[in-house]
């Protein structure tokens, strides 16, 4: 493969180059990998609830067309992936960072 979604082989770097500080210049925000996903920016207090595994009601979550939602913090960093359950509630499917690393 030479391309996966928005990522192209031409912009990749070798694994042994990751130790070089210049590798940081090639890092891309994780949200870019989720093409087609709808996103939701949340405050830290709600993010803590999400990462602690608390279910959210449909009223808590913005209307989306699908059953999945990318959750970003106030700094635009991807922190969690939500999934709509069969009972209509939402729950964290994948947490990217636990609440204790948040400010």
N, C-alpha and C positions, 0 to 999 in steps of 0.2 A: 504494500500500500504506500501511496505517496501523500495521501490526505485522509483525515478523519474529521468530519465536520469542519470547523474553522481552522483546524491545525494542519499545516503542511510540512512535509519532510524538509523542504528548503529552509524553514525557520527553526528546525530542530538543532540541538547540540549533542555532542557525544557524551555518554555517561561519565567518562573519565574527566570531562571538562566541568562537571557540576561542582567540584571543589574550588574552582576558580571564582573569585568574587564577580567577575564579569558575567557569570551565568545568571545572576540576579536580573540582568537586563533582558533576559529571554523569558522570564516568568510571566505568565498571563493570569488574570483573575479566573478563579475556578468557575464562576458563573458563565464564562464564555463557552465552557464545555456543554452547557445545558441549552443548546439552541432549541427553540420551540417551547421551552418551559416558561410559564408565567412566574413572575417574582413578586415578592411582598417584602417591603421594608418594615421592620418592627423595632420598637424600643427595647432596651435591655431587660426591663421587667417582664415583658411578654416573652422575650427570647429565653429567659430563664425557665419560664413555665414550659415552653416547647421542649427545651433540651432536657428538662427533668421528666419528660414523658407524659405530661398532663394532656389529656384530650381537649380539643377545642371544639366548640359547637360550630355549626354552619354559620351562625350569626357573628361569631368572632372573626371569621376568615372572609376576606374579600371574595366576591363572586369570580369564579374562574371557569373556563370552559372544560377543563379536564379534571382528573382526579389526583393530580400531583401539583405541588407548588414549591418553588425555591424560596427559602427565607434568607433575607440579607439583613445584616445589622445596620445601624445608622451610619457606619463608615463604608457601606456598600460591599461588605465582605460576606461571602456565602457562608452561612452557619448551620443550615439544616435543610432537609428535604421532607416536606409533609406529604402525607397520603390520606385521601378521603377513604374512610372505612365504610363497610356496607350499611352501618347504622346511621350514616350521615355525619358522623363526627370526624375530626381530623386528628392525626397523631404523627409524631416525628418518626419517619422511617429511617433516616440517617442523620445523626448529629455530626457536624463538622468540628465543633469545639464546644467543650463543656462550659457552663456558665461561669465557673471560677476563673477562667482566663479573660473574661470580659471586665471592662473597667467598672 
